[in-house]
């Protein structure tokens, strides 16, 4: 039972019918409902609910799940086609949904309020086509794409990414981690407004610094696999991102010297670092890390570091492993940071 205070007599009044709720309360309720469920529950109930559904105050966030496959196309046509001007977010979590979506609708300037887009199962042709159409959307701030094929070259993808005027968050993934794509030097006439970049795919160091040169406002970087460059990296590190304060690298194959050059020149303002190393035993040197953090990452306050080592037989301590004792100095004890050395023993 709900007891709102009325404006007429300033007294408490018992409410026994849902229709007695104010429009403001309905707006709050609608915010918690999926766009399809919202229309299924309230469409054509009465004149008042029809007016509420037509109100620009309602946030429409249609999401598609496998349970609706039987009537997916009917929902798509009846809901999205008639309300595309008011839709704020679209989430398509399965490949068949995205394929049907593209067969029935085109995301264009008519979705002018669209702020967030999540699509799974795009191929290279649809990806480029999508990015081209998104350049006309001036409220789009979040874009998540899952690719279902191996795109050998992502240069055009990231070049077009820089053309999306209001995008703040971008995540690009492949359906399988084995997929690999290259990224040549990205050149563009203007900079991107991205603040969060999540690259859930393998990339080279040169390709990474290339896209970073176009994202001066970036504050968070997540890179799944960062491969070692084939030549010296000094000539490619010519940018300084003063807003980049958080980095997460799932698998890093840079030598420690190369990693230091990257940190020192690109993200000296770093505050959070999560990194998993798969090469170069220098990373086991606690004194070297301590010196590097003090000189190159003076603002760092959260540090999670894993060094992965694969052995084919029994594990034995070597001189580099002895250097791990340096992680128990007063510097590390005071910081209370996490250092982990996983050992993978092959059968």
C-alpha positions, -999 to 999 in steps of 0.1 A, spaced: 0 0 0 14 34 -10 4 66 9 15 97 -11 6 132 2 -18 149 -21 -14 186 -32 -52 193 -28 -59 187 9 -23 182 22 -35 150 40 -25 114 36 -46 94 13 -47 56 8 -40 44 -27 -57 12 -38 -53 13 -76 -22 16 -97 -38 42 -118 -38 65 -88 1 68 -89 15 100 -102 31 103 -136 65 109 -119 63 76 -101 55 58 -134 85 74 -150 107 60 -122 91 25 -126 96 26 -164 133 33 -159 137 -2 -144 120 -20 -173 134 -33 -205 119 -15 -235 101 -46 -248 87 -55 -214 75 -19 -209 55 -18 -241 42 -53 -235 28 -43 -201 14 -9 -208 8 -5 -246 -29 2 -255 -40 -1 -219 -57 33 -218 -52 68 -231 -31 78 -201 -6 50 -204 -4 56 -242 5 93 -235 31 82 -209 47 58 -234 48 86 -260 65 110 -235 101 120 -242 108 115 -205 108 77 -208 142 60 -213 139 31 -237 165 5 -234 155 -26 -254 176 -57 -248 173 -90 -267 176 -124 -252 173 -159 -266 140 -165 -249 123 -140 -273 136 -156 -305 102 -168 -316 87 -133 -317 119 -113 -321 111 -98 -355 76 -88 -344 89 -70 -313 117 -54 -333 93 -39 -358 65 -30 -334 87 -14 -307 119 -1 -321 106 10 -355 80 32 -339 101 46 -311 136 49 -325 136 86 -319 134 80 -282 157 50 -277 187 56 -255 203 21 -255 203 -11 -275 218 -44 -263 220 -74 -286 238 -102 -269 237 -130 -295 248 -133 -332 214 -142 -346 198 -112 -330 223 -88 -346 218 -105 -380 180 -101 -377 184 -65 -365 205 -56 -396 180 -73 -419 151 -53 -406 166 -20 -394 194 4 -400 210 25 -373 211 60 -387 205 96 -377 169 88 -368 182 72 -335 193 107 -325 190 100 -287 209 68 -288 236 68 -261 248 32 -257 251 4 -282 261 -33 -276 263 -57 -306 275 -93 -308 284 -111 -341 295 -84 -365 316 -92 -395 341 -68 -411 316 -54 -436 289 -47 -411 315 -32 -387 327 -6 -412 291 1 -423 280 5 -387 309 29 -378 300 50 -409 264 54 -398 273 62 -362 291 93 -372 257 110 -375 248 103 -339 257 131 -315 247 115 -282 264 82 -286 288 78 -257 293 40 -253 300 14 -280 307 -23 -274 314 -46 -304 321 -84 -305 334 -95 -339 328 -131 -351 355 -134 -377 393 -127 -380 398 -92 -393 434 -91 -404 437 -53 -403 419 -30 -379 434 2 -391 403 15 -408 382 5 -378 402 26 -354 405 54 -379 367 57 -382 365 54 -344 382 87 -341 354 102 -362 326 94 -337 321 129 -321 308 121 -286 321 86 -279 336 82 -245 337 43 -241 348 18 -267 353 -20 -263 363 -42 -291 364 -80 -287 367 -111 -308 346 -142 -301 378 -163 -296 411 -151 -281 431 -168 -309 420 -142 -334 447 -118 -342 445 -84 -360 471 -59 -369 469 -21 -367 490 1 -388 497 38 -381 465 56 -376 463 91 -390 434 114 -386 425 150 -390 410 153 -355 414 137 -321 389 113 -305 371 122 -272 375 86 -259 381 82 -221 378 44 -218 394 21 -244 392 -17 -240 410 -37 -267 401 -73 -260 423 -86 -289 460 -90 -297 479 -60 -308 514 -48 -314 531 -20 -294 533 2 -325 496 -2 -332 488 6 -296 508 38 -295 493 48 -329 458 48 -316 468 64 -283 482 93 -303 446 100 -314 431 98 -279 445 127 -258 416 125 -232 420 88 -225 420 79 -188 416 41 -188 433 15 -211 426 -22 -211 447 -43 -236 443 -81 -237 476 -90 -254 504 -66 -260 531 -81 -283 568 -72 -283 579 -48 -311 602 -60 -338 625 -30 -335 633 -1 -311 602 15 -296 618 49 -289 609 64 -322 572 54 -317 568 68 -282 562 105 -289 530 111 -269 522 120 -233 487 113 -220 482 134 -189 447 119 -182 457 83 -185 457 71 -149 447 34 -152 462 6 -173 454 -31 -174 473 -55 -197 462 -91 -198 494 -105 -214 524 -83 -219 554 -95 -239 574 -63 -237 609 -63 -223 612 -44 -190 633 -17 -207 606 -12 -233 578 -12 -207 597 16 -188 600 37 -219 563 33 -225 553 43 -190 578 72 -187 568 88 -220 531 80 -224 515 77 -190 537 93 -163 505 102 -143 496 65 -138 477 57 -106 465 21 -112 484 -7 -129 474 -43 -135 498 -63 -156 506 -99 -164 541 -106 -178 551 -135 -199 587 -127 -208 619 -112 -195 630 -123 -160 640 -87 -152 604 -82 -141 613 -104 -111 638 -78 -98 620 -60 -69 647 -33 -67 643 -25 -104 605 -22 -100 609 0 -69 632 23 -88 610 25 -118 579 32 -98 596 60 -78 610 76 -110 583 69 -136 551 63 -117 552 86 -86 514 87 -84 508 50 -84 487 37 -55 473 4 -68 496 -22 -83 488 -58 -92 516 -77 -110 518 -113 -121 548 -130 -137 539 -162 -155 566 -188 -160 563 -221 -178 585 -250 -168 587 -285 -185 598 -304 -154 604 -297 -117 606 -261 -108 641 -249 -97 652 -215 -83 675 -196 -106 694 -163 -100 665 -142 -113 641 -159 -88 664 -149 -60 658 -113 -69 622 -118 -57 635 -114 -22 638 -76 -29 600 -74 -29 600 -75 9 619 -42 14 604 -14 34 591 1 2 569 -29 -6 558 -35 30 546 0 32 527 -1 -1 511 -35 7 507 -43 -31 501 -77 -46 529 -96 -64 521 -131 -77 543 -156 -96 521 -183 -112 541 -214 -122 527 -235 -151 543 -270 -152 539 -288 -185 531 -325 -183 
